[in-house]
Structures are given as structure tokens and as C-alpha cells.
Amino acid sequence: MVTADAFREALADWACGVTIVTSRDGETIHGMTVSAFSSVSLDPPLVLVCADKTSDTLGVIEASGCFAVNVLSHDQQTLSNKFAVKKDEHLRFEGVPHSAGKSGAPLLEEALVALDCRVEAAHDAGDHVIYVGHVLSVQRREGEPLLYHRGRYRALTEEV
């Protein structure tokens, strides 16, 4: 049997980009740092995110049927940490510039990429829910992504 600690340690070897998944339901906005994000399909444009069932953001996504994936740049470590801490989830957006996407989900102004999505499907998966989102719009800007590997933020190095 694979223990949670052994599984977590093995997955730490997987380098990944860092995103903040956001959602809005009326006046309620929430967001959370997520590394479990992937493209699914080009036609139609689909992505998936895995949301922790204990996150307040999960309920907002369920209620609104929308979310945005904001891919962070290498200089947004502080923002990633702010949206990762469970304490004071309701205060995460204080001082964070954002605008509403087509779906109403918050798009972070300084993100490298913002994908505005409508929930296409939701799948129960252990302690998470997998949301498949149909991408309604894309915003991009130039820059280097924020990476996470072995419990630390990383930067890209020269091409191999």
C-alpha cells in the first residue's frame, strides 16, 4: 500500500507550473493556488483543475459554474503563497488587481496567462474534485512562468 507521505514525496519530483484558480458567485469571490492543472483538448478548448474539497473556492465554483486559471509569472511567489494558505481565504483578493472575465470569474491582471472557463464537467476524485472547463477566452502577456519542484519555487534555465 502506498502511504500519503510516500505518494507526496514521489510527486514532488514532478516539476509543475503554478496557477491561481479563481471563481465568482455574485459578490463572493475566491481563489486558491493550484498546481494540478492541465490542458485536455484543443477542439473544443478544454482544461482541467483539481480542487481540494476543503477549500472555500470549491463551493464558489460549484455555485457559479465557472472558474479562471491564472498562470503565475516567476515574480509572483508572494501571491502564490497568499492564495495557498487556508487561513483568511476570504481576504486573499485584498490589494490584488483583477478584472471579471466573460464568465464573471476574476482574471488576475499580472498573470502570464488567464483562461476564463465555464464548467463542462465535475468528477469526484478522493479528497479533490476534478473540474473540466471549456475555455471561453484567453489573455496572455510575455514573461517567465513560476515553477514548483521538490517543495520550492524554481525558475527556468537555459534551453537544453
VENJOTA-V971139 format. One record per backbone hydrogen bond with DSSP energy under -1.0 kcal/mol. CO is the residue of the C=O (numbers start at 1). NH is the residue of the N-H. Records with the same first field share a line. If there is no record, write none. Layout:
CO: NH ; NH
This chain:
3: 7
4: 8
5: 9
6: 10
7: 11
8: 12
10: 13
11: 14
12: 150
16: 148
18: 72
19: 34
20: 70
21: 32
22: 68
23: 30
25: 28
28: 25
30: 23
32: 21
34: 19
35: 37
36: 50
38: 48
41: 46
45: 135
46: 40 ; 41
47: 133
48: 38
49: 131
51: 129
52: 55
56: 60
57: 61
58: 62
59: 63
60: 64
61: 65
65: 119
67: 117
68: 22
69: 115
70: 20
71: 112 ; 113
72: 146
73: 76
76: 80
77: 81
78: 82
79: 83
81: 85
83: 33
88: 91
89: 92
91: 94
93: 96
97: 109
99: 107
101: 104
105: 101
107: 99
108: 111
112: 141
113: 71
114: 139
115: 69
116: 136 ; 137
117: 67
118: 134
121: 132
123: 130
125: 128
127: 53
128: 125
129: 51
130: 123
131: 49
132: 120 ; 121
133: 47
134: 118
137: 116
139: 114
144: 74
146: 18
147: 154
148: 16
149: 152
152: 149
154: 147
